[in-house]
């Protein structure tokens, strides 16, 4: 299995677990607004587009929105460990975020509100 497949699989599992908790808290009905933000791609160690494609295929039931708009969960896909796509100003319109980078996937964290 490729690194991209492993990362996508781990991300999807974390999103499904998060979705289960969110759905329970909303009375059993919730269609999440998911967004993906890519890093700048200056030093990619993984094929970021492939990770995103696999995630979108597995989470087809979600409503996909732009990372610049409001979302329930933002996935920042980084091509290297620097993780430049994981910045506070990128997460500001999202209720929660997940960071994907070579070597692993973060826990889903709620976005602090000002």
BABADO-965948 format. One record per atom (N, C-alpha, C, O, CB): residue number from 1; atom name; x, y, z. Coordinates in steps of 0.2 Angstrom, whole numbers. Glycine has a CB too. Layout:
ZARO    n  atom      X      Y      Z
ZARO  NUM    CA      X      Y      Z
...
END
This chain:
ZARO    n  atom      X      Y      Z
ZARO    1     N      4     -6      0
ZARO    1    CA      0      0      0
ZARO    1     C      4      6      0
ZARO    1     O      9      7      4
ZARO    1    CB     -5      0      6
ZARO    2     N      3     11     -4
ZARO    2    CA      7     17     -5
ZARO    2     C      6     22      2
ZARO    2     O      1     21      5
ZARO    2    CB      5     21    -11
ZARO    3     N     10     26      2
ZARO    3    CA     10     31      8
ZARO    3     C      4     35      7
ZARO    3     O      0     37     12
ZARO    3    CB     16     36      8
ZARO    4     N      2     37      1
ZARO    4    CA     -4     41      0
ZARO    4     C    -10     37      2
ZARO    4     O    -15     40      5
ZARO    4    CB     -5     43     -8
ZARO    5     N    -11     31      0
ZARO    5    CA    -16     26      2
ZARO    5     C    -17     26     10
ZARO    5     O    -22     26     13
ZARO    5    CB    -16     19     -1
ZARO    6     N    -11     25     13
ZARO    6    CA    -11     24     21
ZARO    6     C    -14     31     24
ZARO    6     O    -18     31     28
ZARO    6    CB     -4     23     23
ZARO    7     N    -11     36     22
ZARO    7    CA    -13     43     24
ZARO    7     C    -21     44     23
ZARO    7     O    -24     46     28
ZARO    7    CB     -9     49     21
ZARO    8     N    -23     43     17
ZARO    8    CA    -30     43     16
ZARO    8     C    -34     39     20
ZARO    8     O    -40     41     23
ZARO    8    CB    -32     42      8
ZARO    9     N    -32     33     21
ZARO    9    CA    -36     28     25
ZARO    9     C    -37     30     32
ZARO    9     O    -42     30     35
ZARO    9    CB    -33     21     24
ZARO   10     N    -31     33     35
ZARO   10    CA    -31     35     42
ZARO   10     C    -35     41     43
ZARO   10     O    -39     42     47
ZARO   10    CB    -24     36     44
ZARO   11     N    -35     46     38
ZARO   11    CA    -39     52     38
ZARO   11     C    -46     50     38
ZARO   11     O    -50     53     42
ZARO   11    CB    -37     57     32
ZARO   12     N    -48     46     33
ZARO   12    CA    -55     44     33
ZARO   12     C    -58     41     39
ZARO   12     O    -63     42     41
ZARO   12    CB    -56     39     27
ZARO   13     N    -54     36     42
ZARO   13    CA    -56     33     48
ZARO   13     C    -57     39     54
ZARO   13     O    -62     38     58
ZARO   13    CB    -51     28     51
ZARO   14     N    -52     43     54
ZARO   14    CA    -53     49     59
ZARO   14     C    -59     53     58
ZARO   14     O    -63     55     62
ZARO   14    CB    -47     53     59
ZARO   15     N    -61     54     52
ZARO   15    CA    -66     58     50
ZARO   15     C    -73     54     51
ZARO   15     O    -78     57     54
ZARO   15    CB    -66     60     42
ZARO   16     N    -73     48     50
ZARO   16    CA    -79     44     51
ZARO   16     C    -80     44     59
ZARO   16     O    -86     44     61
ZARO   16    CB    -78     37     48
ZARO   17     N    -75     43     63
ZARO   17    CA    -76     43     70
ZARO   17     C    -79     50     72
ZARO   17     O    -83     50     77
ZARO   17    CB    -69     41     74
ZARO   18     N    -76     55     70
ZARO   18    CA    -78     62     71
ZARO   18     C    -86     63     69
ZARO   18     O    -90     65     73
ZARO   18    CB    -74     67     68
ZARO   19     N    -87     60     63
ZARO   19    CA    -94     61     61
ZARO   19     C    -99     57     65
ZARO   19     O   -104     60     66
ZARO   19    CB    -94     58     53
ZARO   20     N    -97     51     67
ZARO   20    CA   -101     47     71
ZARO   20     C   -103     51     78
ZARO   20     O   -109     52     80
ZARO   20    CB    -98     41     73
ZARO   21     N    -98     54     81
ZARO   21    CA    -99     58     87
ZARO   21     C   -103     65     86
ZARO   21     O   -108     66     89
ZARO   21    CB    -92     60     90
ZARO   22     N   -102     68     80
ZARO   22    CA   -106     74     78
ZARO   22     C   -113     72     77
ZARO   22     O   -118     76     79
ZARO   22    CB   -102     77     72
ZARO   23     N   -114     67     73
ZARO   23    CA   -121     65     72
ZARO   23     C   -125     63     78
ZARO   23     O   -131     65     78
ZARO   23    CB   -121     59     67
ZARO   24     N   -122     60     83
ZARO   24    CA   -125     58     89
ZARO   24     C   -127     64     92
ZARO   24     O   -133     65     95
ZARO   24    CB   -121     54     93
ZARO   25     N   -123     69     93
ZARO   25    CA   -124     76     96
ZARO   25     C   -129     80     93
ZARO   25     O   -132     85     95
ZARO   25    CB   -118     79     97
ZARO   26     N   -131     78     87
ZARO   26    CA   -136     82     83
ZARO   26     C   -143     78     81
ZARO   26     O   -146     80     77
ZARO   26    CB   -133     84     76
ZARO   27     N   -144     73     85
ZARO   27    CA   -150     70     85
ZARO   27     C   -150     65     79
ZARO   27     O   -156     63     77
ZARO   27    CB   -156     74     84
ZARO   28     N   -145     63     76
ZARO   28    CA   -144     58     71
ZARO   28     C   -144     60     64
ZARO   28     O   -144     56     60
ZARO   28    CB   -150     53     72
ZARO   29     N   -144     67     63
ZARO   29    CA   -144     69     56
ZARO   29     C   -139     75     56
ZARO   29     O   -139     80     59
ZARO   29    CB   -151     72     54
ZARO   30     N   -134     73     51
ZARO   30    CA   -129     78     50
ZARO   30     C   -125     77     44
ZARO   30     O   -123     71     43
ZARO   30    CB   -124     78     56
ZARO   31     N   -126     82     39
ZARO   31    CA   -122     81     33
ZARO   31     C   -116     86     33
ZARO   31     O   -117     92     33
ZARO   31    CB   -126     82     26
ZARO   32     N   -110     84     35
ZARO   32    CA   -105     88     36
ZARO   32     C   -102     92     30
ZARO   32     O   -103     90     24
ZARO   32    CB    -99     85     39
ZARO   33     N   -100     98     31
ZARO   33    CA    -97    102     26
ZARO   33     C    -89    101     27
ZARO   33     O    -86    104     31
ZARO   33    CB    -99    110     26
ZARO   34     N    -86     98     22
ZARO   34    CA    -79     96     22
ZARO   34     C    -75    100     17
ZARO   34     O    -78    102     12
ZARO   34    CB    -78     89     21
ZARO   35     N    -69    102     19
ZARO   35    CA    -65    106     15
ZARO   35     C    -58    104     15
ZARO   35     O    -56    101     20
ZARO   35    CB    -65    114     17
ZARO   36     N    -54    104      9
ZARO   36    CA    -47    102      9
ZARO   36     C    -43    108      7
ZARO   36     O    -45    112      2
ZARO   36    CB    -46     97      4
ZARO   37     N    -38    109     10
ZARO   37    CA    -33    115      9
ZARO   37     C    -26    111      8
ZARO   37     O    -24    107     12
ZARO   37    CB    -32    120     14
ZARO   38     N    -23    113      2
ZARO   38    CA    -17    110      0
ZARO   38     C    -11    115      2
ZARO   38     O    -12    121      2
ZARO   38    CB    -16    109     -7
ZARO   39     N     -5    112      4
ZARO   39    CA      1    117      5
ZARO   39     C      3    119     -2
ZARO   39     O      0    118     -7
ZARO   39    CB      6    113      9
ZARO   40     N      8    123     -2
ZARO   40    CA     11    126     -8
ZARO   40     C     14    122    -12
ZARO   40     O     15    123    -18
ZARO   40    CB     15    132     -6
ZARO   41     N     16    116    -10
ZARO   41    CA     19    111    -14
ZARO   41     C     26    112    -16
ZARO   41     O     29    110    -21
ZARO   41    CB     15    110    -21
ZARO   42     N     30    116    -12
ZARO   42    CA     37    117    -13
ZARO   42     C     42    111    -13
ZARO   42     O     47    111    -16
ZARO   42    CB     39    123     -9
ZARO   43     N     40    107     -8
ZARO   43    CA     44    101     -7
ZARO   43     C     40     95     -6
ZARO   43     O     42     91     -1
ZARO   43    CB     49    103     -1
ZARO   44     N     36     93    -10
ZARO   44    CA     32     87     -9
ZARO   44     C     35     80     -8
ZARO   44     O     39     78    -13
ZARO   44    CB     26     87    -14
ZARO   45     N     34     76     -3
ZARO   45    CA     36     70     -2
ZARO   45     C     31     65     -4
ZARO   45     O     32     59     -5
ZARO   45    CB     39     68      5
ZARO   46     N     24     67     -5
ZARO   46    CA     19     63     -6
ZARO   46     C     15     67    -12
ZARO   46     O     16     73    -13
ZARO   46    CB     14     62      0
ZARO   47     N     10     63    -15
ZARO   47    CA      6     66    -20
ZARO   47     C      0     68    -17
ZARO   47     O     -5     64    -16
ZARO   47    CB      4     60    -26
ZARO   48     N     -1     74    -15
ZARO   48    CA     -6     77    -11
ZARO   48     C    -13     76    -15
ZARO   48     O    -18     75    -12
ZARO   48    CB     -5     84    -10
ZARO   49     N    -13     77    -21
ZARO   49    CA    -19     76    -25
ZARO   49     C    -22     69    -25
ZARO   49     O    -28     68    -25
ZARO   49    CB    -18     78    -32
ZARO   50     N    -18     64    -24
ZARO   50    CA    -20     57    -24
ZARO   50     C    -23     56    -17
ZARO   50     O    -28     52    -16
ZARO   50    CB    -14     52    -25
ZARO   51     N    -20     59    -12
ZARO   51    CA    -23     58     -5
ZARO   51     C    -30     61     -5
ZARO   51     O    -35     58     -2
ZARO   51    CB    -18     62      0
ZARO   52     N    -31     67     -8
ZARO   52    CA    -37     71     -8
ZARO   52     C    -42     67    -12
ZARO   52     O    -48     66    -10
ZARO   52    CB    -36     78    -11
ZARO   53     N    -40     64    -18
ZARO   53    CA    -45     60    -22
ZARO   53     C    -47     54    -18
ZARO   53     O    -53     53    -18
ZARO   53    CB    -41     58    -28
ZARO   54     N    -43     51    -15
ZARO   54    CA    -45     45    -11
ZARO   54     C    -50     47     -5
ZARO   54     O    -55     43     -4
ZARO   54    CB    -39     41     -8
ZARO   55     N    -48     52     -2
ZARO   55    CA    -53     54      4
ZARO   55     C    -60     56      1
ZARO   55     O    -65     54      4
ZARO   55    CB    -50     60      7
ZARO   56     N    -60     60     -4
ZARO   56    CA    -66     62     -7
ZARO   56     C    -70     56    -10
ZARO   56     O    -76     56     -9
ZARO   56    CB    -65     67    -13
ZARO   57     N    -67     51    -12
ZARO   57    CA    -71     45    -14
ZARO   57     C    -74     41     -9
ZARO   57     O    -79     39     -9
ZARO   57    CB    -66     40    -18
ZARO   58     N    -70     41     -3
ZARO   58    CA    -73     37      3
ZARO   58     C    -78     41      7
ZARO   58     O    -82     38     10
ZARO   58    CB    -67     36      7
ZARO   59     N    -78     48      6
ZARO   59    CA    -82     52     10
ZARO   59     C    -87     55      5
ZARO   59     O    -89     61      6
ZARO   59    CB    -79     57     14
ZARO   60     N    -89     52      0
ZARO   60    CA    -94     55     -5
ZARO   60     C   -100     57     -2
ZARO   60     O   -103     62     -6
ZARO   60    CB    -95     49    -10
ZARO   61     N   -102     55      3
ZARO   61    CA   -109     57      6
ZARO   61     C   -108     64      9
ZARO   61     O   -113     67     11
ZARO   61    CB   -111     52     12
ZARO   62     N   -102     67     10
ZARO   62    CA   -101     73     13
ZARO   62     C   -103     79      8
ZARO   62     O   -103     78      2
ZARO   62    CB    -94     74     15
ZARO   63     N   -104     85     10
ZARO   63    CA   -105     91      6
ZARO   63     C    -98     94      6
ZARO   63     O    -95     97     11
ZARO   63    CB   -110     96      9
ZARO   64     N    -95     94      0
ZARO   64    CA    -88     97     -1
ZARO   64     C    -89    105     -2
ZARO   64     O    -92    107     -7
ZARO   64    CB    -84     94     -7
ZARO   65     N    -85    109      1
ZARO   65    CA    -85    116      1
ZARO   65     C    -78    119      0
ZARO   65     O    -73    115      1
ZARO   65    CB    -89    119      7
ZARO   66     N    -77    125     -2
ZARO   66    CA    -71    128     -3
ZARO   66     C    -68    129      4
ZARO   66     O    -72    130      9
ZARO   66    CB    -71    135     -6
ZARO   67     N    -61    128      5
ZARO   67    CA    -58    130     12
ZARO   67     C    -59    137     14
ZARO   67     O    -58    138     20
ZARO   67    CB    -51    128     11
ZARO   68     N    -60    141      9
ZARO   68    CA    -61    148     11
ZARO   68     C    -68    150     14
ZARO   68     O    -68    155     17
ZARO   68    CB    -60    153      4
ZARO   69     N    -72    146     13
ZARO   69    CA    -79    147     15
ZARO   69     C    -80    143     22
ZARO   69     O    -75    141     25
ZARO   69    CB    -84    144     11
ZARO   70     N    -86    143     25
ZARO   70    CA    -87    140     31
ZARO   70     C    -87    132     30
ZARO   70     O    -90    130     25
ZARO   70    CB    -94    143     34
ZARO   71     N    -84    129     35
ZARO   71    CA    -84    122     35
ZARO   71     C    -85    119     42
ZARO   71     O    -83    122     46
ZARO   71    CB    -78    119     31
ZARO   72     N    -87    113     42
ZARO   72    CA    -87    109     48
ZARO   72     C    -80    106     50
ZARO   72     O    -78    106     56
ZARO   72    CB    -92    104     49
ZARO   73     N    -77    104     45
ZARO   73    CA    -70    101     46
ZARO   73     C    -66    103     40
ZARO   73     O    -68    102     34
ZARO   73    CB    -71     93     46
ZARO   74     N    -60    105     41
ZARO   74    CA    -55    107     36
ZARO   74     C    -49    102     37
ZARO   74     O    -47    101     42
ZARO   74    CB    -52    114     37
ZARO   75     N    -48     99     31
ZARO   75    CA    -42     94     31
ZARO   75     C    -36     98     27
ZARO   75     O    -37    100     21
ZARO   75    CB    -44     88     27
ZARO   76     N    -31     99     30
ZARO   76    CA    -25    102     28
ZARO   76     C    -20     97     25
ZARO   76     O    -17     93     29
ZARO   76    CB    -21    107     33
ZARO   77     N    -19     96     19
ZARO   77    CA    -15     91     16
ZARO   77     C     -8     94     14
ZARO   77     O     -8     98     10
ZARO   77    CB    -18     88     10
ZARO   78     N     -3     92     17
ZARO   78    CA      4     94     17
ZARO   78     C      8     89     13
ZARO   78     O      8     83     15
ZARO   78    CB      7     96     24
ZARO   79     N     12     92      9
ZARO   79    CA     17     87      5
ZARO   79     C     23     85      9
ZARO   79     O     27     81      7
ZARO   79    CB     19     90     -1
ZARO   80     N     25     89     14
ZARO   80    CA     31     88     18
ZARO   80     C     29     89     26
ZARO   80     O     24     92     27
ZARO   80    CB     37     92     16
ZARO   81     N     34     87     30
ZARO   81    CA     33     88     37
ZARO   81     C     32     95     40
ZARO   81     O     30     96     45
ZARO   81    CB     38     85     41
ZARO   82     N     34    100     36
ZARO   82    CA     34    107     38
ZARO   82     C     27    109     39
ZARO   82     O     25    113     44
ZARO   82    CB     37    112     32
ZARO   83     N     22    106     35
ZARO   83    CA     15    107     36
ZARO   83     C     13    115     36
ZARO   83     O      9    117     40
ZARO   83    CB     13    104     43
ZARO   84     N     15    118     30
ZARO   84    CA     13    125     30
ZARO   84     C      6    127     29
ZARO   84     O      4    132     30
ZARO   84    CB     17    128     24
ZARO   85     N      2    122     27
ZARO   85    CA     -5    123     26
ZARO   85     C     -9    123     33
ZARO   85     O    -15    124     33
ZARO   85    CB     -8    118     21
ZARO   86     N     -6    121     38
ZARO   86    CA     -9    121     44
ZARO   86     C     -7    127     48
ZARO   86     O     -3    128     52
ZARO   86    CB     -6    115     48
ZARO   87     N    -11    133     47
ZARO   87    CA    -10    139     50
ZARO   87     C    -17    142     52
ZARO   87     O    -22    140     50
ZARO   87    CB     -7    144     45
ZARO   88     N    -17    146     58
ZARO   88    CA    -23    148     61
ZARO   88     C    -27    152     56
ZARO   88     O    -33    151     56
ZARO   88    CB    -21    152     67
ZARO   89     N    -24    156     52
ZARO   89    CA    -28    160     47
ZARO   89     C    -32    155     42
ZARO   89     O    -37    157     39
ZARO   89    CB    -24    165     43
ZARO   90     N    -29    150     41
ZARO   90    CA    -32    145     36
ZARO   90     C    -38    141     39
ZARO   90     O    -43    140     36
ZARO   90    CB    -27    140     33
ZARO   91     N    -38    140     46
ZARO   91    CA    -43    137     50
ZARO   91     C    -49    141     52
ZARO   91     O    -54    138     55
ZARO   91    CB    -40    133     55
ZARO   92     N    -48    148     51
ZARO   92    CA    -53    152     55
ZARO   92     C    -60    151     53
ZARO   92     O    -64    153     57
ZARO   92    CB    -51    159     53
ZARO   93     N    -62    148     47
ZARO   93    CA    -69    148     45
ZARO   93     C    -71    140     46
ZARO   93     O    -76    139     43
ZARO   93    CB    -69    149     37
ZARO   94     N    -67    136     49
ZARO   94    CA    -69    130     50
ZARO   94     C    -70    128     58
ZARO   94     O    -67    131     62
ZARO   94    CB    -63    125     47
ZARO   95     N    -75    124     59
ZARO   95    CA    -76    122     66
ZARO   95     C    -71    117     69
ZARO   95     O    -70    117     75
ZARO   95    CB    -83    119     67
ZARO   96     N    -68    113     65
ZARO   96    CA    -63    109     67
ZARO   96     C    -58    107     61
ZARO   96     O    -59    109     55
ZARO   96    CB    -66    102     69
ZARO   97     N    -52    105     63
ZARO   97    CA    -47    103     58
ZARO   97     C    -43     97     59
ZARO   97     O    -43     94     64
ZARO   97    CB    -42    109     57
ZARO   98     N    -40     94     53
ZARO   98    CA    -36     88     53
ZARO   98     C    -30     90     49
ZARO   98     O    -31     92     43
ZARO   98    CB    -41     82     50
ZARO   99     N    -24     88     51
ZARO   99    CA    -18     89     47
ZARO   99     C    -16     83     45
ZARO   99     O    -15     78     48
ZARO   99    CB    -13     93     52
ZARO  100     N    -14     82     38
ZARO  100    CA    -11     77     35
ZARO  100     C     -5     79     32
ZARO  100     O     -4     84     29
ZARO  100    CB    -16     74     29
ZARO  101     N      0     75     34
ZARO  101    CA      7     76     31
ZARO  101     C     11     69     31
ZARO  101     O      9     64     34
ZARO  101    CB     11     81     36
ZARO  102     N     16     69     27
ZARO  102    CA     20     62     27
ZARO  102     C     21     60     34
ZARO  102     O     24     63     38
ZARO  102    CB     26     63     23
ZARO  103     N     20     54     35
ZARO  103    CA     21     51     41
ZARO  103     C     15     50     46
ZARO  103     O     16     47     51
ZARO  103    CB     27     54     44
ZARO  104     N     10     54     44
ZARO  104    CA      4     53     49
ZARO  104     C     -1     58     48
ZARO  104     O     -1     63     44
ZARO  104    CB      7     54     56
ZARO  105     N     -6     57     52
ZARO  105    CA    -13     61     52
ZARO  105     C    -14     63     59
ZARO  105     O    -14     59     64
ZARO  105    CB    -19     57     49
ZARO  106     N    -15     70     60
ZARO  106    CA    -17     72     67
ZARO  106     C    -23     70     69
ZARO  106     O    -27     67     66
ZARO  106    CB    -16     80     67
ZARO  107     N    -25     71     76
ZARO  107    CA    -31     71     79
ZARO  107     C    -35     76     76
ZARO  107     O    -33     82     74
ZARO  107    CB    -31     70     86
ZARO  108     N    -42     76     76
ZARO  108    CA    -46     81     74
ZARO  108     C    -47     86     80
ZARO  108     O    -48     84     86
ZARO  108    CB    -53     79     72
ZARO  109     N    -45     92     79
ZARO  109    CA    -45     97     84
ZARO  109     C    -51    103     83
ZARO  109     O    -51    105     77
ZARO  109    CB    -38    101     85
ZARO  110     N    -54    105     88
ZARO  110    CA    -59    110     87
ZARO  110     C    -55    117     86
ZARO  110     O    -50    118     89
ZARO  110    CB    -64    111     93
ZARO  111     N    -58    121     82
ZARO  111    CA    -54    127     80
ZARO  111     C    -56    132     86
ZARO  111     O    -62    133     87
ZARO  111    CB    -56    130     74
ZARO  112     N    -51    135     89
ZARO  112    CA    -53    140     95
ZARO  112     C    -56    146     92
ZARO  112     O    -55    148     86
ZARO  112    CB    -46    142     98
ZARO  113     N    -61    149     95
ZARO  113    CA    -65    155     93
ZARO  113     C    -63    161     97
ZARO  113     O    -62    160    103
ZARO  113    CB    -73    153     93
ZARO  114     N    -62    166     93
ZARO  114    CA    -60    172     97
ZARO  114     C    -66    175    101
ZARO  114     O    -65    180    104
ZARO  114    CB    -58    178     92
END
